[in-house]
Amino acid sequence: MNRSQILSMLIVLLMTAVSCESIKNPQIETLEVGMTLPDFRAVDTNGEDYTRARLFTTGTTSLIVLFDTQCNDCRLQMPEIQKAYEADNSDTIFIGIARGADTQEVLEFEKEFGITFPLCPDKDCKEYSLFAKSVVPRIYISDTKTVIRFQHTDENIADEALLLNELQRVKEYGKDK
């Protein structure tokens, strides 16, 4: 192998390591609008449990964001979600699931970005793999019956206005049913 081939291989390896890598889940590529949230269990940095069953029994709309503390797009997306969280005047449950991160990493991320909604470490990517095989940030908004009514991935950043509009649309949809 010549020097340029080795350098090319190193660049590809580095990009793979730094990027939001794929998680292998033979069951699904990704959840889609109209599907029910998976049976997940995420525990936030304060020890609070979040599960699909809890969301269903509380009967509230939820916004779940899957992210990586080192992902640049995630670092742009999370402040927009925080703004939507602060502006949302309802009982919507916001949850962040930090793929591949331990509690300390999540606490540092919360502090750096001023995040006040619950963030849940997912060091082994177990919860993430229930939702998708790859790509973060990934946002799901589910209705009161935990059916996904909105999904957003990393093609662009969902700003506060878009998130609030989609939350309102999902809540209105629920009133019609």
Secondary structure by P-SEA (a helix, b strand, c coil): ccaaaaaaaaaaaaaaaacbbbbbbcccccccccccccbbbbbccccccccaaaaaaabbbbbbbbbbcccaaaaaaaaaaaaaaaaccccbbbbbbbccccaaaaaaaaaaaccccbbbbcccaaaaaacccccccbbbbbcccccccccccccccccaaaaaaaaaaaaaaaaac
